[in-house]
Amino acid sequence: MEFETKCLHAGYTPKNGEPRVLPIVQSTTYTYDSTEDIGKLFDLEESGYFYTRLANPTTGAVEEKLAQLEGGVGALCTSSGQAATFYAILNILEAGDHFISSSYIYGGTFNLFAHTFRKMGIEVTFVDQMASVEELKKAVKPNTKAVFAETIANPAMYVLDIEKFAAFAKEIDVPFIIDNTFATPYFCRPFEYGADIVVHSTTKYLDGHAVQTGGVIVDGGKYNWANGKFPQLSEPDETYHGIVYTDTFGAAAYITKARVQLMRDLGSTPSPQNSFLLNLGIETLAVRMDRHYQNALEAAKFLSRQSAVKNLKYPGLEGDPSYELAQKYVPNGLCGVISFEIAAGKEAAAQWLDALKMVSLEVHVADIRTCALHPATSTHRQLTEEELEQAGISPGLVRLSCGIENINDILTDLQQAFDALEG
């Protein structure tokens, strides 16, 4: 099936007389005919459902759909995007390990990496993703176990050179984990460029309607977890009678371990209701993303003509620092997010934002409704001035997320806010 068709049909195929729409299986438990049947499930000898913390038919259908859309061997849905990123790293790193991350990442992710992981004994080194491979290699340590970056940085709006990062990770023989939230698999499938693991905040474009919080990890199934660096996967797991994930589950070893070990122990499980709502959003993903892109491109052109605006970043515009990379990795369109500065600074940015009428001020992005935010005082508020600079966040930076309204209404609201700023 083509991508648009997979959005509608992948993951769930009703049999004769069954519901056309994916049902909500609102049950925590499932019944079996014998203790032997349940025992086989707990020993991972057979697949099935025995407790919704680990697996649920509604969530499972969405996981299968997302795996197909990204081109992976399996997926694990979580209760938030933060949980997905947390699990993706913790699945293969432990106290004493180190990983490398681009500094141009979401503020919550930056804080997770720089502070929470440090308290757990896991160290991170942030790097400039525009640096050469030779420069990136200076961050490598003997205990480096992963590389992380975002396809399109939130909110700095830099497009990642995915193949460069994939080659770097391959050279040091560690997995490359990439957050594909902004591009979505409709515009970019990082596995095709060498990434090993993809994560999303499904709260954003995959949902699109601001009605559920969720995340997903998708396993590309290509990395060699039996290379000696990841004993968690290649040596016996005592909690499952000595099972070896790489031997038993092959290409799906990573995602299986994330489910049966991390989800079992930490439990960031999405509700079946949220999975149902997420599926509804994914069904219209292809249609929505085209409109988000078209509106954002027009809005970016409009903003480029405003004297009150500086440092406009939208990779769809010629002259943008990431324009060439966008032509390579997201040639058919981008997300609806635009980053720019109000030239007069922090107070002027707040004044402009407060003057918006139709455009919502909200701590969100990638919604069907246009919204805006001041990252320095919201999503990135916990970062120090040095960390803000590393993440590309200036005091006057505004993140505008274009929805799917008529573009004329979006531009009219932006213009009246600029008029109010001048007045």
Secondary structure, DSSP 8 states (H G I E B T S, - for coil): --HHHHHHHTT----TTS-SS------SB---S-HHHHHHHHTTSS---SBTTT--HHHHHHHHHHHHHHT-SEEEEESSHHHHHHHHHHTT--TT-EEEEES-S-HHHHHIIIIIHHHTT-EEEEE-TTS-HHHHGGG--TTEEEEEEESB-TTT--B--HHHHHHHHHHTT--EEEE-TTTHHHH--GGGGT-SEEEEETTTTTT-SS----EEEEE-S-S-TTSSS-HHHHS-BGGGTTB-HHHHHGGGHHHHHIIIIIIHHH-----HHHHHHHHHHHHTHHHHHHHHHHHHHHHHHHHHT-TTEEEEE-TTSTT-TTHHHHHHHSTT---SEEEEEETT-HHHHHHHHHH-SSSEE-S--S-SS-EEE-GGGTTTTTS-HHHHHHTT--TTEEEEE--SS-HHHHHHHHHHHHHHHH-
